[in-house]
Amino acid sequence: MSMSESLTKKIKANKAQTLKIDIRSFGFDPAHSSRELKTRGIADTEVIDYKFMFETSYDAMLLTDKNGVIVSCNKRAVSFFGYDDLETLEGLTLHALIAGTTDAFIAEIVKTMQEGRYTRIQAFASKRDETFVAVEIIARGTKEGNSDYLCLLIRDVHDSRKAEQTLLSAFHAMDNTDSGIGITDLEGWIVYANRKMLSMLGEGDESKVIGQNLILWFEEEEVIQPMLNAINSGRKWNSEKKVDHEDGTRYLQISAVPDINEDEHILGMVFSIVDITDRRRAEKAEIKLEREMLKIETLSEACHAIGQPATVLLTGLEMLHDSPEMDPESSREISDMCYKAVLELRERLKTMNDARLSVGTPGHNES
């Protein structure tokens, strides 16, 4: 990706037409961040348009007296707070523009200013349309030493606050999930583990997990290498592992996905471990129940299959036994009926036996 394409990707324009550019990826090395301080004098300071600098600085700039009454502001402040012109904004107090402002709070800011220090404030700005936006404020004096006026440099941090809140919510969700979740580098060294993972691998002791390699818990050839090979190729990986535990055999489901930064470079992997022992036991119990139900159904069908000819046979034999004076022709008909019932019963028993033998063959063994 060229530098111009990277700049195009990173630049975002807001309503104030401010370009935000992140140049950290353009070769800056934090390990060699020292820079020689060089100053350069300006021959003619009149070329500097201080009013222009004031009007276009920050998302808003306010000048107030020591009571928090606004005595001046820049044009961007008018637009930022949603007012029509400078006159409608000047004369208001910070109470109307910054949510939660009190006289005691303003007095504390003024006290800090008189000590030659500045105050960094995280707050919500109240706009004219009664909406709120997260802001960061730097409050300081207007000159060195004791100052009669307070300068507020206001920056809109609404987007970054939303991103921070989203990350915080994701962190809480990940830290409280029932799945063990961790992050490693490309060599399997653990740099983060949630509480469940700490409990599963280190009995809740962070020092036993963070900074350790996955090879302490998993086989290199069976788990580690296949997992890292998939991650380095940009693919996800998952497997199940049977482990011996003091409480008996347990089953773990291990999954991993690449940890990718905004430039789509693979930094490591995010892996999860889920104890699926209860699920496997439930699945086995369900399979066993299905087999028992199948046996009962098969037995019911068998009883129905042999019931009819057996009933005919028993009925015929009872008639022959209880009627010795029966005429020869009727006796022969009943005998033929009993014989057919015996043949039918034998055939059905043979079919059932063949089915039983086929189930018992090696190709049909139960797992």
C-alpha positions in Angstrom: 0.0 0.0 0.0 1.5 3.4 -1.0 1.7 6.3 1.5 -1.0 8.2 -0.4 -3.3 5.3 -0.3 -2.6 4.8 3.4 -3.3 8.5 4.0 -6.6 8.3 2.1 -7.6 5.4 4.3 -6.7 7.1 7.6 -8.1 10.6 6.9 -11.6 11.3 8.2 -13.4 14.7 7.8 -15.8 15.9 10.5 -18.2 18.9 10.4 -15.4 21.3 11.3 -13.4 20.0 8.3 -10.6 18.7 10.5 -8.4 16.1 9.1 -7.2 13.3 11.4 -4.1 11.6 10.3 -2.3 8.8 12.1 1.4 8.9 11.1 2.6 6.4 13.6 2.8 3.7 10.9 5.1 5.7 8.7 8.4 4.5 10.1 8.4 5.9 13.6 10.3 3.7 16.0 9.3 4.2 19.6 12.6 2.6 20.7 14.5 5.4 19.0 12.2 8.3 19.8 14.7 10.8 21.1 15.0 13.9 19.0 17.4 16.8 19.2 15.4 19.9 20.2 16.0 22.7 17.7 14.6 26.1 17.8 14.4 28.6 15.0 13.8 32.2 15.4 11.3 34.2 13.3 12.6 37.4 12.1 9.3 39.2 11.7 6.7 38.0 14.2 4.1 40.2 12.5 3.8 37.5 9.8 2.0 35.3 12.4 -1.7 35.8 12.4 -2.6 35.0 16.0 -6.2 35.8 15.4 -6.4 33.2 12.7 -4.8 30.7 15.0 -7.3 31.5 17.7 -10.3 31.2 15.4 -9.3 27.9 14.0 -7.8 26.1 17.0 -9.4 23.0 18.6 -13.1 22.2 18.1 -13.9 25.1 20.4 -12.0 27.7 22.5 -13.6 29.7 25.3 -12.3 32.6 27.3 -14.0 33.2 30.7 -13.5 35.3 33.8 -12.8 33.7 37.1 -16.6 33.2 37.7 -16.9 31.1 34.5 -18.7 33.8 32.5 -17.7 33.7 28.8 -16.1 36.9 27.6 -14.9 35.6 24.2 -14.8 32.6 22.0 -13.6 31.5 18.5 -15.9 30.9 15.6 -15.5 27.2 15.8 -17.0 27.3 19.3 -20.2 29.0 17.9 -20.6 26.2 15.4 -19.6 23.5 17.9 -22.2 24.4 20.5 -24.9 25.1 17.9 -25.4 28.9 18.4 -26.1 31.5 15.7 -23.3 34.0 16.4 -20.7 35.1 18.9 -23.1 37.5 20.7 -25.5 34.7 21.7 -22.7 32.6 23.1 -20.8 35.3 24.9 -22.3 36.2 28.3 -23.3 32.6 29.1 -21.6 30.7 31.9 -19.8 27.4 31.8 -22.8 26.0 33.7 -24.9 26.2 30.5 -22.2 24.6 28.2 -20.5 22.0 30.3 -22.7 19.5 32.0 -22.1 19.1 35.8 -20.3 22.4 36.2 -20.6 24.0 39.7 -19.2 27.1 41.3 -16.9 25.0 43.4 -15.6 23.2 40.4 -14.8 26.5 38.6 -13.1 27.8 41.8 -10.9 24.7 41.8 -9.9 25.3 38.2 -9.1 28.9 38.9 -7.0 27.8 41.9 -5.0 25.4 39.7 -4.5 28.1 37.1 -3.1 30.6 39.7 -0.6 28.0 40.7 0.7 28.0 37.2 -0.7 24.6 36.3 -3.4 23.4 34.0 -6.4 21.1 34.4 -7.4 18.3 32.1 -11.1 17.6 32.2 -13.3 14.8 30.8 -16.8 16.0 30.5 -20.0 16.3 28.4 -20.7 19.4 26.4 -24.3 20.6 26.3 -25.3 21.9 22.9 -28.0 24.4 22.2 -30.3 21.6 20.8 -30.0 19.9 24.3 -27.8 17.1 23.0 -24.6 16.0 24.7 -21.2 15.2 23.3 -18.2 13.8 25.1 -15.3 16.3 25.2 -11.8 16.7 26.7 -11.0 20.2 28.0 -7.7 21.8 28.9 -8.2 24.7 31.3 -5.3 27.1 31.8 -4.5 30.8 32.2 -4.0 33.2 29.4 -0.6 34.3 30.5 2.3 33.3 32.6 1.8 33.9 36.3 -1.5 35.2 37.8 -4.2 35.5 35.1 -7.6 37.2 35.3 -9.0 35.0 32.5 -9.4 31.3 32.0 -8.8 29.7 28.6 -10.7 26.5 27.8 -9.4 24.3 24.9 -12.2 21.9 24.0 -11.8 18.8 21.8 -14.6 16.5 20.7 -13.8 12.9 21.8 -17.2 11.5 21.2 -16.0 8.9 18.6 -13.0 7.8 20.6 -15.2 7.5 23.8 -17.7 5.3 21.9 -14.9 3.2 20.7 -13.5 3.0 24.2 -16.9 2.1 25.6 -17.3 -0.6 22.9 -13.9 -2.0 23.8 -14.7 -1.9 27.5 -18.0 -3.7 26.9 -16.2 -6.4 24.8 -13.6 -6.7 27.6 -16.2 -7.3 30.3 -18.0 -9.8 28.1 -14.9 -11.7 27.3 -13.6 -11.6 30.9 -16.9 -13.0 32.3 -17.7 -15.6 29.7 -17.8 -19.3 30.5 -15.2 -20.0 27.8 -11.5 -19.7 28.4 -10.1 -17.0 26.1 -6.5 -16.0 25.6 -4.2 -14.1 23.3 -0.7 -15.3 22.2 2.0 -14.2 19.9 3.0 -16.2 16.8 5.2 -18.5 18.9 2.5 -19.5 21.4 3.5 -17.2 24.3 0.4 -16.1 26.2 0.0 -12.3 26.6 -3.6 -12.2 27.9 -6.0 -14.7 29.5 -9.5 -14.1 30.9 -10.6 -15.3 34.3 -11.9 -18.6 33.0 -8.6 -19.3 31.2 -6.7 -18.5 34.3 -8.9 -20.9 36.3 -8.5 -23.7 33.7 -4.7 -23.4 33.2 -3.4 -21.8 36.3 -5.9 -22.4 39.1 -6.7 -18.6 39.0 -3.0 -17.6 39.4 -2.1 -15.1 36.7 1.6 -15.7 37.1 1.2 -19.3 36.1 -0.4 -18.4 32.8 0.7 -15.0 31.5 4.1 -15.2 29.9 4.0 -19.0 29.6 3.9 -21.0 26.4 1.0 -23.2 25.4 3.4 -26.1 25.1 3.2 -26.4 28.9 -0.4 -27.7 28.6 -0.7 -29.1 25.0 1.3 -31.5 22.8 3.5 -29.8 20.3 2.8 -32.1 17.3 -0.8 -32.8 18.1 -2.0 -29.3 19.0 0.6 -26.5 18.9 2.1 -26.9 15.5 -1.2 -27.5 13.6 -2.6 -24.5 15.4 0.3 -22.2 14.6 0.6 -23.4 11.0 -3.1 -22.5 10.4 -2.8 -19.1 12.1 0.3 -18.2 10.1 -1.6 -19.0 7.0 -4.4 -16.7 8.0 -6.8 -19.6 8.7 -8.8 -20.5 11.8 -8.3 -23.8 13.6 -10.3 -26.0 15.9 -10.0 -29.4 17.5 -11.2 -31.6 20.4 -8.9 -33.1 22.9 -9.5 -35.8 25.5 -7.7 -35.3 28.8 -7.4 -37.2 32.0 -8.6 -35.4 35.0 -8.8 -36.2 38.7 -12.6 -36.2 38.3 -12.4 -38.5 35.4 -12.0 -38.1 31.6 -12.8 -34.7 30.3 -13.2 -33.3 26.8 -11.9 -29.9 25.6 -12.8 -28.0 22.5 -9.9 -25.8 21.4 -10.3 -23.0 18.8 -8.0 -20.3 17.4 -8.3 -17.4 15.0 -5.6 -15.0 13.8 -5.1 -11.7 15.7 -5.0 -9.2 12.9 -4.3 -5.4 13.3 -5.8 -2.6 11.2 -3.1 -3.1 8.5 -4.1 -6.8 8.2 -0.8 -8.0 9.7 -1.0 -11.2 11.8 0.2 -10.4 15.3 -0.7 -13.6 16.9 -3.8 -15.5 17.7 -6.9 -15.5 19.9 -7.6 -18.9 21.2 -10.4 -20.3 23.3 -10.8 -23.5 25.4 -14.3 -24.8 26.2 -15.0 -27.7 28.5 -17.5 -29.8 26.5 -17.5 -32.8 28.9 -21.1 -32.2 30.0 -22.2 -31.8 26.4 -20.5 -35.0 25.3 -22.1 -36.9 28.2 -25.5 -35.5 27.2 -24.9 -36.5 23.6 -23.9 -40.0 24.7 -27.0 -40.3 27.0 -29.2 -39.1 24.1 -27.7 -41.7 21.8 -28.1 -44.4 24.4 -31.7 -43.4 24.9 -32.3 -43.4 21.1 -30.9 -46.9 20.9 -33.1 -48.1 23.8 -36.1 -46.6 22.1 -35.1 -48.3 18.9 -34.8 -51.6 20.7 -38.2 -51.2 22.3 -39.7 -50.2 18.9 -38.0 -53.2 17.2 -39.3 -55.5 20.0 -42.8 -54.1 19.6 -42.7 -54.7 15.8 -41.4 -58.3 16.4 -44.2 -59.0 18.8 -46.7 -57.7 16.3 -45.1 -59.7 13.5 -45.2 -63.1 15.3 -48.4 -62.3 17.2 -50.9 -63.0 14.4 -49.6 -66.4 13.2 -49.1 -67.5 16.9 -52.6 -66.5 17.7 -54.0 -68.5 14.7 -51.9 -71.5 15.7 -53.0 -71.4 19.4 -56.6 -71.0 18.5 -56.5 -73.9 16.1 -54.8 -76.2 18.6 -57.4 -75.2 21.3 -60.2 -76.1 18.9 -58.7 -79.5 18.1 -58.1 -80.2 21.8 -61.5 -79.1 23.0 -63.5 -80.8 20.2 -62.6 -84.5 19.9 -65.9 -85.2 18.2 -65.2 -82.8 15.4 -65.8 -84.2 11.9 -62.8 -85.2 9.9 -63.2 -82.5 7.2 -63.4 -79.6 9.8 -60.5 -81.2 11.7 -58.4 -81.2 8.4 -59.2 -77.6 7.7 -58.1 -76.5 11.2 -55.0 -78.6 10.8 -54.1 -76.9 7.5 -54.7 -73.5 9.1 -52.4 -74.4 11.9 -49.8 -75.6 9.5 -49.9 -72.4 7.4 -49.6 -70.4 10.7 -46.5 -72.5 11.7 -44.9 -71.8 8.2 -45.6 -68.1 8.5 -44.3 -68.0 12.0 -41.1 -69.8 11.0 -40.6 -67.4 8.0 -40.9 -64.3 10.2 -38.6 -65.7 12.9 -36.0 -66.4 10.1 -36.3 -62.9 8.8 -35.8 -61.5 12.3 -32.8 -63.7 12.9 -31.2 -62.6 9.6 -31.7 -59.0 10.6 -30.1 -59.6 13.9 -27.1 -61.3 12.3 -26.6 -58.4 9.8 -26.5 -55.8 12.6 -23.9 -57.9 14.4 -21.5 -57.9 11.4 -18.2 -55.9 11.7 -19.5 -53.2 9.3 -22.4 -52.5 11.7 -20.7 -52.5 15.0 -21.7 -49.7 17.4 -19.0 -47.1 18.0 
